[in-house]
């Protein structure tokens, strides 16, 4: 992976409500360092872990955290999710909780992240992050399989230390793995 390999490419990073959402900061920073134009959308749950202000500072753009807030993005018509969906060449969901994966699989669009994903035709990368029991639950497995069957690339999760302190599968892949997958998906690796 070389610096500038994704220069000028448009990457939407959506952040889910998992403890691992803080790692989105590193993903956004590294993508920008490599030359990508990065925009961010967040679920309401994600704002409990990372602020839109921080992600705005790191991305250099307003953050879509409320799809009903016309000022959250540069959308003149008040529908930022439509503008983000049309803008993105690649959509990456970081710290995807079981809830967010379920909404994506079911095609729900009740927040800035899910509405944007529903309106987007960009390739989708999803990096799950949750406790092992939630990841292993048949519903979550079925939802992840549904996303994969539709062409989404599910990155992980991997075995490691979880928020509960347990060692098990459910830990989000590291930011460098996500960045490498972005580069690969954009044909820049």
Helices and strands as residue ranges (DSSP letters): E 10-15, G 19-22, H 23-33, E 37-42, G 45-48, H 52-59, E 63-64, H 80-87, E 90-96, H 98-106, H 112-119, E 123-128, H 132-136, H 138-149, E 153-154, E 156-161, E 167-172, H 175-185
